[in-house]
């Protein structure tokens, strides 16, 4: 009698195992057929029978579960998508804990990561920065050597005004010594004459050997430590904590004393909190480190204007245009700076009476005012040449033409303005 009972028990265990395997096979087939509802149904049936042991059927169960939820997530959004992504990653972790070299799990994990990154990009484009940041952070967690994903997660959080999360990610990046610079392998396409970036040095060299590319080279992308320090400081300013902002900059400078981007971030911080004199001081040091950068001279021009030093502002703007003859804003600011002298003259003219002396003074001031118009005009004409759609520059030119009696030029310009407004 005891033997019979044992035999029945063994038959039950055997049939249980076969049932489990059949359901897992059915789930796998359903995944292949993209019938995820059926896959979920079969997996639910097998769930209660899965033993916590290192068994190939347990691995197949978790792989089928990962693929079911991961594939479903690829066509979803919001909380539903995040829930399925989490389940897929948990199931993949179960597999890799049992078999760290499982190629199927590693391959699918890479696919899930790609899906998360692509979904994050789409989310950002649609304004869903919360989900984007979470997905990018999960991508980083899958491979902590891929710190650029943590940087992207922080950037998405900033765009979504999720400042606490952004600070957490940025501070982690600073702890890790992340600077964001990468080596790019480039060559010139003979067909287009354009420089192209290749995935690796080997890929670039192969392309050059085909004869379709020339001038192989490698370039270092700019470091991002300055931008990180700047964003941390901006977050603290947003939260009305300027002292913390300054400490963040100082910390970044200690770790990267020669990083010009961090010095620029420091200057920007001083500018934002109204310390224009300190901004000017730091920027002067930045210019010494990078004397051929036209943007630095332009920014110094703006700061000098705010400090009331018009002569220095003019010199900086002119230097910017010498280094970059196509810097439209520098020409516009030069024109505005020149015309700003007009206001004082007009105020003085309005105070004059009708005496002979006053009339003479009036004529002298009027000629002086016209000279400012003449001095500003070439800057505006250059700005219009570089940016023909700049209606403000055109309108200012029009007023100057009328003031200087250039009626023919004024009429031609008025026609252009009218055509643009139609």
KABELSUL-V895440 format. One record per run of one state. SS is the DSSP state (alpha for helix, beta for strand, coil for the rest). FROM is the first residue (numbers start at 1). TO is the last residue. If there is no record, write none. Layout:
ss & from & to
SS & FROM & TO
SS & FROM & TO
This chain:
ss & from & to
coil & 1 & 1
alpha & 2 & 32
coil & 33 & 35
alpha & 36 & 47
coil & 48 & 55
alpha & 56 & 73
coil & 74 & 77
alpha & 78 & 98
coil & 99 & 102
alpha & 103 & 125
coil & 126 & 128
alpha & 129 & 142
coil & 143 & 146
alpha & 147 & 159
coil & 160 & 162
alpha & 163 & 175
coil & 176 & 182
beta & 183 & 189
coil & 190 & 194
beta & 195 & 198
coil & 199 & 200
alpha & 201 & 209
coil & 210 & 212
beta & 213 & 220
coil & 221 & 224
alpha & 225 & 238
coil & 239 & 241
alpha & 242 & 255
coil & 256 & 259
alpha & 260 & 272
coil & 273 & 275
alpha & 276 & 289
coil & 290 & 293
alpha & 294 & 306
coil & 307 & 309
alpha & 310 & 323
coil & 324 & 327
alpha & 328 & 350
coil & 351 & 355
alpha & 356 & 386
coil & 387 & 390
alpha & 391 & 403
coil & 404 & 406
alpha & 407 & 421
coil & 422 & 422
